[in-house]
């Protein structure tokens, strides 16, 4: 596997891990935001339940008639607002609407046949949840204030048994998701920024590494062919460029060594030539002396013969 493929796989695995972690973080954050909003809704309904308990206690102590206590409790809940336009409503166990602060035309109406676009009889579901659990969350579809288009909503309902009331309030899921979408967009922008930075660093590193390896290969091939005149060109100013500089120094030392060897060999050749000349001259002199000796011997032989 080439270096480029190894680096590409490293980057891809890093990106995959980042995407998985981001997805896990976003899902966890959505769940956390929804749970936080649900906790807030439950606390508001508990406050409304406390209002009902307060006025019911006043009526049982004779401070006011029961009907007046109901009216004053409903009026106090009708004025409650939180998180902008969120509100409290009251229906009874029939179910009929006792008080709805945003859609007062529903007050006093029979809601048993009221269904959301998915066919859920939501008020019957509110009553069923209160009868079976005492309190709980119910998901359904309901239009926002000032709109007739139903959107996804989750409400917390709790019963107040002395008056047969169901107290409820809800959150719109798209409001929860809008904050999550903003965070998702920010996370995606940051992720793409890191992706771009990583791609730039990968390209820069690969370009320097590939160029340095190509230059090293070219230089080594020249040295193998016996050409020591070329010098490696460094790429950038990082560690690979320092390696190229060290290779240039090695080549310089090798050139100096070859030059010294060549000078020594030239000296040896010159000395060998002189020694060969001296040997030739000595051989000629020896032959001349031998010839003279032979002549002397011949002359001595002649004298001896006379």
N, C-alpha and C positions, 0 to 999 in steps of 0.2 A: 504494500500500500504506500502510495507516494505521500510526501510531506503535506502537499496541498489537500489531499483527501483526509489525512489525519486531522489537519487543522479544521477543515470544513465539518467533519464529524464532531469535533470538540465544540465548535460554535453551535451546531445544530442541537446537540445534547443540552448545551447550556440554555439555548432558547426554549427548547421543549420543557426543561425544568422550570424556567421562569414563567412560561405560559401556564403550566399546571399549578404552580404556586399562586399565580395571580387569580386563576379561576377558583381555586379553593378559598382564597382570601375573599373574593367577591361574594361567593355563595355564603360563606360564614358571616360576612358583614351584613348581607341582606337579611339573613336569619336573625342576627343580633339586633338590627334596626327594628325589624318587625316585632321581636320580643320586647324591645324597649318601649315601642309605641303601645303594644298591647298592655304592658304593665301600667303605662300612663292612663290608658282608658279604664282599666280595672280600678285604679285608684280614684278616678273621677266618679265612677259609678258608686264606689264605696262612700265617697263624700255625699253623693245624692241620697244614698241609703241612710247615712247619718242624719241628713236633713229630715227625711221621713220619720226616722225614729224620734227625733227631737220634737216635731210637731205632734206626733202620735202620743208622746209622753205628756205633752201639755194638755191634750184633750182628755186623756185618762185621769189627769189630776184635776180636771174641771176648770182649767184656765181658759178654755174656749170650746165651742161645740166641735164635734167630730167633723162636720162638713166644712166648717171654717178652717180647721186644721189641715184638711186635705187641700183646700183651695190655696192656702198660704204656702204649703209645702210645694204644690205644683207650680205656683208663681215663682218661688225661689229657684226651683230647678229650671224653669223656663228662661230665667235670666242668666243662667250659667253659660259661659263660653270658655273654650280653651283651644290652644293650637290654631288660632285664627277663627274659623267658623264652626268648629265642632261643638256639639250640643248634647243635651240629655232629653230623651223622650220617655213617656209613660204609657203603657197599655195595661189593660186588665187581663184576667185569665179567660175571658170569653173566646177570643180577644176582641176588645174594642179600644180605640185610641182614646186615652184620657187627656194627654197633652203632647202636642208636637210643635216645637217653637218655630220650625222652618216652614212646615206645611200645615197651617192651622185648619185648612179645609178638611183634614182627616179626623179632627177631634169629634168624638162621639160616633164615628162610623164603625161598622162591623168589618173586621179585618181578616176574618177566617178564610175568605176566598182570595185574599191578596197574595199574589205569587210574583216571584221575580222572573226575568226572561228565561231562566233555566227550568221553570216550573216548580220551584221550591215555595211552598206556603210558609213564608218566612215568619210571620207572626205566630202561626201555629207551632213553628219550630222553636220560637222564643219561649212560648208557654211550655212546650214539652221539655226543653232544657231546664227550665226553672223547676218543673214538677219532679224531674228525675235526678237533677244534680244540685238544685238550689241556685246555681250560677254557672256560667260558662260562656265560651266563645262560639259564635255561629257565623259562618261565611255565607255570603249571598251577594246579590246585585241590587244596587240602589242608586238613584240619581243624586247628584250633588245639588246644593242649594243654587237656585237660579237656572237649573238645567233639567231637561226631561230625559236625558240619555243615561240609562243605568250603567254604572261602573262597579267593578269588584270592590266589595267592602267586607270588613269583619267587625262584628259588634260583640260587646260583652254585656250580658243581661244578668240581672239578679232580682230575685223576688222579694217583695215586702209583704209577708203573709197577713198581717193585721188588716190591711186595706185591699188585699188581693191585687197588688200592683206588680208589674214587671218593669223595672227600671233598666234602661239600656242606653248605650252610647257606642259609637263605632269609629273606625278609621278607614279611610280609603286607601286601598293597596297601591294605587298609582301614585299617591302622595309619598308613600314610603319608598316606592321604586324610583321616583324622580331624584331623591337624594342619593340613592344607590347608583343610578345611572350617571349622575355627575361625578361621583367618585370613580366609577368604572371608566368614564372618559378620561379623567385625570390619570388613572393608572395606565390606561392604554397609551396615552400620550407619552408618559414617562417611559413605558416599556419600549415604544418605538424609538424614543430618543436613545435609549441604551442599545437598541438593535442597530441603529445607524452608527453610533460610536463604535460598537463592536465590529461592524462590517468595515469601517474605516481602518481601525487598528489591525484587523485581520489582513486587509489588502496591503497596508503599509508593511506589516511584518513579512507577509509572503513575498512581496515585491523585493524587499531587501534580501531576504533569505534566498530566493530563487536567483536573483542577480549575482549574489556573492558566490553561490554554488556554481553557476555557469562560468563566472570569471575564474574561480579556482580550477575548474575542469579544463578550461582553455589554457591556463598557465601550466598546469601539470602536464598536459599533452605537449606543450612546447618544450618543457624541460625533458620529457621522455624522448622527444625527437632530437635532443642535443642543443636546442636553442636556449641559451641562458641570457640573451639580450633583452627579452621582454620582462616587464615588471607588472605585477598585478595591480589592478585599479580597485580601490576600496569603494564600497557602497554605503553611503551614509556615515554616521558617526557613532554607531553602536558597537557592540562586542564583535559582530562579524567584520566590521571595518578594521577593528584592532587585530583580529586574526589575519586579515589580508596584509596589514602592515608588518606583522611578525613574519608572514610568509615572504614578503619582500626582503626583510632583513636576512632570512635564511638563504634566499637566492643570492643576495649580495655576498654573504660569507662563502657560499659555494663558488661564486665567480672568482673571489679572491683565492680560494683554495686551488681551483683549476688553473688560475694564472700562475700561482707559485709552482705547481706541479709542472706546468708547461715550461716555465723558466728553468727549473731544475733539469728537465729532460733535454732542453736545448743545450744547457751546460754540459750534460753528460755526452750528448752527441758530439759537441765541439771537442771535448777532451778525448773522446774515443777517436775522432779524426786525427788529432795530433799524435796520439799514441800509435795509430796505424801508420802515419807518416814516419815517425821515429823508428818503428819496427822495420819498415821497408828500407830505410836508410841503413839501419844496422845490418839487415840481411845483405844489402849490396856490399857493405864494407867487409862483412864476413866472407862473402864469396870472393872479393878481391884479395883478401888476405890468404884465403885457401889457395887461390890460383898462384899467388906469389910463393907460397910454401911449396906447392907442387913444382913450380919452376926451379926453386932452390934445390929441391930433392933431385931433380933431373940433372941439374948441373953438378951436384955432388957425386951423382952416380957416374957421370962421364969422367970426372977427374979421377975417381977411384979406378975406372977401367983403364986409364992411361998408365 
